[in-house]
Amino acid sequence: MMRVGGRPLLAWPLLVVIWIYQRAISPLLPPTCRYFPSCSAYAVTALTEHGALRGSWLATRRLLRCHPWSPGGYDPVPGTDPGGLHTRDNVGGPPAP
């Protein structure tokens, strides 16, 4: 995968659209994201880590999950969870011994 500045080359146009949204549109809207990281931050990470095709798929799935009836919460991009914070053993309680 060709990279420019550490980011996949084909993801650049999509990243530019997200960055414009983050800087021009998002500050005008009230904070309503139910997830951490926010959907736009999730999309940037997904595109950076997984490239244009898979990153777009992951970001689209996340946007479809983001609605008023969603429980929300911590939802990292697959393969980027630092320290295993979101494993099956850790969901809903302290780490298993």
Buried (B, 14 or more C-beta within 10 A) or exposed (E): EEEEEEBBEBBBEBBEEBEEBBEEEBEEEEEEBBBEBBBBBBBBBBBBBBBBEBBBEBBEEBEEBBEEEEEEEEBBBEEEBEEEEBEEEBEEEEEEE
